[in-house]
Amino acid sequence: MKELVEILAKALVDSPEEVVVTEREDAKGVIIELKVAPSDMGKVIGKQGRIAKSIRSVVKAAAFKENKKVIVDIVQ
């Protein structure tokens, strides 16, 4: 899942070298944190959060195939 988020984020931003994706386990499931450059934050979130919602939907669909619960968190 981490690799999927990283590929999607790097395709969206102007500074792909600043994309950092971390993955950790929690009682709720797997939490994936996505950090991008401040100038690229708008590109990852999108208007009214549409792109962020799309990223979460794609990851959720991939996680469902593996019977996992994944939460994508975009942090500054």
Z-matrix of the N, CA and C atoms (Angstrom, degrees):
N
C 1 1.442
C 2 1.532 1 111.05
N 3 1.313 2 115.88 1 -38.42
C 4 1.463 3 120.72 2 -179.64
C 5 1.524 4 110.61 3 -58.34
N 6 1.317 5 116.66 4 -43.26
C 7 1.457 6 121.07 5 -178.22
C 8 1.529 7 110.77 6 -65.89
N 9 1.310 8 116.99 7 -38.16
C 10 1.458 9 121.82 8 179.17
C 11 1.525 10 111.01 9 -61.75
N 12 1.317 11 117.21 10 -46.39
C 13 1.459 12 121.61 11 179.21
C 14 1.527 13 110.04 12 -63.86
N 15 1.323 14 116.18 13 -40.66
C 16 1.458 15 120.54 14 -179.54
C 17 1.534 16 111.49 15 -63.88
N 18 1.311 17 117.48 16 -42.95
C 19 1.470 18 121.70 17 179.08
C 20 1.528 19 110.23 18 -64.02
N 21 1.324 20 116.98 19 -45.32
C 22 1.463 21 120.64 20 -179.93
C 23 1.533 22 111.36 21 -62.85
N 24 1.321 23 116.56 22 -44.60
C 25 1.461 24 120.36 23 -177.59
C 26 1.525 25 111.37 24 -67.08
N 27 1.319 26 117.12 25 -42.90
C 28 1.463 27 119.85 26 -179.02
C 29 1.522 28 112.09 27 -65.09
N 30 1.318 29 117.57 28 -28.62
C 31 1.461 30 121.19 29 177.63
C 32 1.530 31 111.58 30 -72.91
N 33 1.322 32 117.70 31 -23.03
C 34 1.460 33 121.41 32 -175.86
C 35 1.526 34 114.80 33 -91.15
N 36 1.321 35 117.65 34 -29.80
C 37 1.466 36 121.29 35 -168.77
C 38 1.532 37 112.64 36 -94.36
N 39 1.344 38 114.63 37 164.71
C 40 1.463 39 121.05 38 175.69
C 41 1.525 40 111.86 39 -85.72
N 42 1.332 41 117.14 40 -24.87
C 43 1.475 42 122.38 41 -179.23
C 44 1.527 43 109.79 42 -117.75
N 45 1.337 44 117.74 43 77.42
C 46 1.466 45 118.90 44 -177.07
C 47 1.529 46 113.98 45 -65.76
N 48 1.331 47 117.31 46 -20.68
C 49 1.466 48 119.45 47 179.35
C 50 1.522 49 112.11 48 -71.50
N 51 1.328 50 117.85 49 -16.23
C 52 1.467 51 120.98 50 179.65
C 53 1.527 52 113.15 51 -95.56
N 54 1.314 53 117.83 52 4.01
C 55 1.468 54 121.47 53 177.98
C 56 1.524 55 108.72 54 -77.91
N 57 1.329 56 115.77 55 125.13
C 58 1.461 57 121.72 56 178.39
C 59 1.525 58 107.99 57 -126.60
N 60 1.326 59 116.18 58 124.80
C 61 1.456 60 121.29 59 179.69
C 62 1.525 61 108.05 60 -121.07
N 63 1.324 62 115.80 61 125.22
C 64 1.466 63 120.46 62 176.61
C 65 1.523 64 108.82 63 -120.20
N 66 1.318 65 114.89 64 150.19
C 67 1.462 66 121.18 65 -177.33
C 68 1.520 67 108.62 66 -129.61
N 69 1.332 68 115.89 67 133.89
C 70 1.465 69 119.47 68 177.26
C 71 1.521 70 109.76 69 -144.33
N 72 1.308 71 114.16 70 152.05
C 73 1.475 72 121.03 71 179.15
C 74 1.519 73 109.19 72 -90.34
N 75 1.309 74 115.55 73 145.33
C 76 1.453 75 122.51 74 179.11
C 77 1.523 76 107.72 75 -140.59
N 78 1.312 77 116.91 76 171.48
C 79 1.458 78 120.09 77 177.06
C 80 1.528 79 110.75 78 -64.02
N 81 1.321 80 117.11 79 -27.59
C 82 1.457 81 121.98 80 -179.41
C 83 1.524 82 112.19 81 -81.52
N 84 1.317 83 117.16 82 -20.93
C 85 1.460 84 121.25 83 -178.07
C 86 1.515 85 110.21 84 144.20
N 87 1.310 86 116.09 85 -149.21
C 88 1.459 87 121.98 86 179.81
C 89 1.524 88 108.43 87 -95.68
N 90 1.332 89 116.12 88 130.44
C 91 1.458 90 121.22 89 178.22
C 92 1.520 91 107.70 90 -111.62
N 93 1.325 92 116.08 91 124.35
C 94 1.455 93 122.17 92 178.84
C 95 1.520 94 107.36 93 -111.02
N 96 1.344 95 115.61 94 121.51
C 97 1.458 96 120.81 95 179.33
C 98 1.522 97 109.16 96 -103.42
N 99 1.312 98 116.31 97 131.37
C 100 1.454 99 123.24 98 -179.21
C 101 1.518 100 108.86 99 -114.74
N 102 1.338 101 116.01 100 123.59
C 103 1.466 102 121.59 101 176.11
C 104 1.519 103 107.86 102 -119.62
N 105 1.335 104 115.60 103 133.16
C 106 1.462 105 121.66 104 176.84
C 107 1.524 106 108.42 105 -131.24
N 108 1.321 107 116.31 106 170.46
C 109 1.458 108 121.03 107 176.82
C 110 1.526 109 109.47 108 -62.18
N 111 1.332 110 117.62 109 146.48
C 112 1.474 111 119.69 110 -179.75
C 113 1.528 112 113.13 111 -56.09
N 114 1.317 113 117.41 112 -33.41
C 115 1.468 114 120.19 113 -179.90
C 116 1.535 115 112.04 114 -71.15
N 117 1.338 116 117.34 115 -20.37
C 118 1.464 117 121.96 116 -179.31
C 119 1.526 118 113.18 117 -97.55
N 120 1.314 119 117.50 118 -2.26
C 121 1.466 120 120.66 119 -176.18
C 122 1.527 121 111.62 120 -58.59
N 123 1.308 122 117.74 121 -40.99
C 124 1.460 123 121.50 122 -179.74
C 125 1.515 124 112.51 123 -65.19
N 126 1.323 125 116.91 124 -33.27
C 127 1.462 126 120.59 125 179.50
C 128 1.525 127 111.38 126 -70.09
N 129 1.318 128 116.62 127 -32.72
C 130 1.472 129 120.76 128 -179.19
C 131 1.529 130 110.84 129 -79.85
N 132 1.318 131 116.56 130 -35.28
C 133 1.467 132 119.93 131 -178.82
C 134 1.529 133 110.73 132 -82.28
N 135 1.320 134 117.48 133 -44.93
C 136 1.460 135 121.25 134 179.24
C 137 1.515 136 112.35 135 79.75
N 138 1.316 137 115.18 136 172.62
C 139 1.468 138 120.40 137 179.07
C 140 1.520 139 109.23 138 -66.98
N 141 1.324 140 114.66 139 126.81
C 142 1.467 141 123.08 140 -179.29
C 143 1.525 142 112.43 141 54.86
N 144 1.343 143 117.09 142 26.33
C 145 1.457 144 121.34 143 175.83
C 146 1.510 145 115.24 144 75.50
N 147 1.321 146 117.44 145 17.25
C 148 1.471 147 120.37 146 -175.33
C 149 1.528 148 113.06 147 -65.28
N 150 1.319 149 117.09 148 -41.70
C 151 1.470 150 119.26 149 -177.97
C 152 1.531 151 109.86 150 -70.08
N 153 1.334 152 116.86 151 -42.04
C 154 1.461 153 120.25 152 177.40
C 155 1.530 154 110.33 153 -59.92
N 156 1.319 155 116.28 154 -41.73
C 157 1.470 156 120.50 155 178.76
C 158 1.521 157 110.93 156 -64.12
N 159 1.328 158 116.63 157 -38.47
C 160 1.466 159 120.64 158 178.42
C 161 1.520 160 111.71 159 -65.82
N 162 1.334 161 116.26 160 -42.54
C 163 1.472 162 120.18 161 177.42
C 164 1.522 163 109.52 162 -59.77
N 165 1.320 164 116.84 163 -45.33
C 166 1.469 165 120.88 164 179.90
C 167 1.526 166 111.52 165 -63.06
N 168 1.330 167 117.14 166 -37.88
C 169 1.466 168 120.94 167 179.63
C 170 1.527 169 111.48 168 -65.84
N 171 1.323 170 116.56 169 -43.79
C 172 1.471 171 120.49 170 179.29
C 173 1.523 172 110.76 171 -63.09
N 174 1.324 173 116.61 172 -44.33
C 175 1.466 174 120.53 173 -179.81
C 176 1.523 175 110.56 174 -67.12
N 177 1.317 176 117.05 175 -39.24
C 178 1.467 177 120.50 176 178.95
C 179 1.527 178 111.02 177 -63.50
N 180 1.332 179 116.59 178 -39.41
C 181 1.465 180 120.48 179 178.45
C 182 1.526 181 110.78 180 -65.64
N 183 1.331 182 117.10 181 -41.90
C 184 1.464 183 120.72 182 178.27
C 185 1.532 184 110.73 183 -66.50
N 186 1.323 185 116.91 184 -37.77
C 187 1.464 186 120.82 185 179.52
C 188 1.521 187 111.21 186 -69.66
N 189 1.318 188 117.22 187 -33.96
C 190 1.459 189 121.06 188 179.66
C 191 1.521 190 110.96 189 -62.24
N 192 1.326 191 117.02 190 -35.55
C 193 1.466 192 120.97 191 178.62
C 194 1.528 193 111.11 192 -63.92
N 195 1.344 194 116.43 193 -28.03
C 196 1.463 195 121.52 194 -179.80
C 197 1.527 196 112.30 195 -101.40
N 198 1.328 197 117.18 196 10.08
C 199 1.468 198 122.99 197 -179.31
C 200 1.525 199 112.53 198 55.19
N 201 1.329 200 116.37 199 45.24
C 202 1.455 201 122.01 200 178.36
C 203 1.519 202 109.24 201 -121.73
N 204 1.321 203 115.49 202 158.18
C 205 1.462 204 121.11 203 173.02
C 206 1.525 205 106.70 204 -109.78
N 207 1.322 206 115.74 205 122.54
C 208 1.460 207 121.54 206 -176.65
C 209 1.517 208 109.40 207 -124.54
N 210 1.327 209 115.44 208 135.01
C 211 1.461 210 122.48 209 176.55
C 212 1.522 211 107.68 210 -116.69
N 213 1.323 212 117.05 211 126.27
C 214 1.466 213 121.83 212 177.13
C 215 1.516 214 107.85 213 -101.44
N 216 1.350 215 115.65 214 122.40
C 217 1.448 216 122.01 215 -178.04
C 218 1.525 217 107.95 216 -118.83
N 219 1.335 218 116.73 217 124.59
C 220 1.462 219 121.42 218 178.06
C 221 1.520 220 107.24 219 -98.77
N 222 1.332 221 116.44 220 117.60
C 223 1.465 222 121.88 221 -175.83
C 224 1.519 223 110.41 222 -116.09
N 225 1.338 224 115.11 223 158.12
C 226 1.465 225 120.06 224 179.80
C 227 1.498 226 111.24 225 -92.49
